[in-house]
């Protein structure tokens, strides 16, 4: 019902395990509710007047993680809300994308801080940045648009400097990343979207 243009600009939609539809916009987090034959997007209070939401992820424990321009939010299954910023160890507060890999590890992509793995298990556990990667330790850039895991469990990183294959298990730092750029045949260096088709092909989207 908010007529504000930012409130109506939807960036991300997900359906959780209970069938609830969540919508993140440039202003709010909404939950889709049905009253008889009418559907309504109901704003969810995140403790601030406005939150520019970039991504949503439901983890295996049923928590809803919210990536935004103002840090990382977590809406627990019991209704508790947590908010994490650089004061809690985040390398950057612009959380562009979220990924839970096949091992249940949680990863976040940032605008200016590379990517990092975080852990926040249990009802009273404090969120911890377990490991982080940026230009200082092998990632070719600090700007990451998206994280994606293919069905063969390979992790790919879409960045403003090409697409990067990420090997988190590698022992040596110089073996953790393999970067593909226009020199390898890409049409443009800024890769903003990744997806996989039914044949196993990885598709890359650019912003031009």
N, C-alpha and C positions, 0 to 999 in steps of 0.2 A: 504493500500500500504506500510505501515511501516513493514519492514522485522524484526524488533526487536522482540525477543521472548516474552518479557513482553507485548508488544503492542498486540500480537496475542493471549495472554492467557486470554480468556473471563471468567469473574467471574459471571456476571449477565446480563440477558436480560429482558426487559419489553416492553410492547406495551402501549402507552398512549391512552387517549380517542379519539385522532384524528387519530389513526392508525399508528403513528410514532413509529418505533422500535429504542430503545436505548440500547446500549451495553457498559458495564463497564468492562475494562480490568485492567491488572496490571500496565498500563501506562497511559491510556487515557479514556475519555468518547467519544463514537462515536454515531452518528446518521445515520441511514440507509436511503440513498436517492436513488431514481430511476431516471435514465436519459434514456428515451426511453426504451430499453429492457435490460439495464445494471443496476445492483445494485452496490452501493458503500458505504462503511463505511467512513463517513466524521468526522474527529476529531473536538470536540467542545472545544473551548478555556475556560479553567477554571482559567486562570490567572497565572498558573505556568507551568513549562516545562513538568512535569510529575505528575500524580496523580494515586495512587494505589487504585482502586475503589473496594469496598466490597459489596455494596448494592445500589439499586435504588428504589425510591418510588414516585409515583405521588399522591399528596393529592387531596382532594375534590375541592380545589380552582384552580387546574391545575398547581401547582408548582411542579417541579421535585426536590426531595431531594436526595442527593448523599452522602452516607456514605463511608468514606475512611480512610486510615492510617494517613491522615493529617487533620482530623476534618470533619465537616459537611458543605456541600455546598448546596446552593439552587438556582436553575435556575427558575426564575419567568416566568409566562406566557407571560409577556411583554418583556422578554429577559434580564432583570436585573439579575446579578449574585451576590450572597452573600456568604461569607465564614465565618464560625464560628469555634472558637478554644477554648482552655481553658481560653484565655483572655476574652472570652464572657460568661464564666461560665460553660463550658462543664467540667464534671468530668474527662474525658479522651478524647484524640483526635483520638483514634482508634475506629471508629464506625463500628461495625460488622454487624448490622442488623437494619432495620427500620420497624415500624408497624403503620398503622392507624387503630384504633379499630372501632367498630360499632357506637361509639358516636362521631367519628371524632377526637379523641385525638391522638396525635402523640407521639410515643415512640421510643427510641433508645437503642440498646444494645452495650456495650463497652467491650474492651478486659481487662481493668484494673480498671474500675470505675463502675461496676454494670450496672444498667439500669436507664433511666430517661425519664420523660415526658417533652416535650418542646412545646412552643407556639410561633408563629410568624405570626400573622394575620394582614391583611391590608397592603397597599402599603408602609407605612413608619414605621411599627411596628418593634421594635427591638426584636430579638429572646430572649426568657426568658426560663430558666430551671425552670419549675413549681414545680417539685418534683423529687427526686432521691432516689434510693435504692441500698445499697451495704452491705458489711459485717457488717458495724457498725449499721445498722438499720433493720436487719432481713433476708436479702438475704444470703444464705449459702456461697456465693463466689462472687468475683468481676468480674469473667470471664464469660461473657454471649455470647453464639454463635448465638442464634436465639430467636426471639419472635414470638409467633403464637397465633391467636385467632380462636377457633373452632366455628362451626355454632351455638352452643348454648351459644355463647358469653363468654366462659371461656378462660382466657389468660394463656398460658403456656410459660415457660422460659427454654430454653435448655442451660445448663451450664456444666462446667467441673467437677461439683460435683453432677450430677444427673439432673432430670427434675423437675421443680418447678411449681406448680400451684399458680398463682398470683391473689390475691383478692384486687384490688385497692380501693374498696369501704369500706373495713373493717376499723372500727374505731380504733381498737387496733393494734399496731405494730406487736405484736406476733401472730396475726391472719391473717396477709397479705400473708403469704407464707406457702405452704405445699410441702415438698420435698420428692421425691421418688428416692431411691438409689438402689445399688445391694442388700441391705437388704430387699427391697420390691420386688425383683425378676428381676431387670434389669441385663442384661448380662455384662454391663460395666458402669462405672460412668460418662464418658465423652459423653454427648449427643450433637451431632453437627447439627442435622437436625430434623425437625418436619413437619408432614403433616397429613391430614385427608382424609380418603377414603369416598366413596359415602354412606357407611353404618354408618358413624359417628365414626369409629374407629380412634384413634390417633396412628400414627406410629412414632417410634423413630429411628433415625440413629446414630451410633457411629463411632468413627474413628479407630476401630479395628474390 
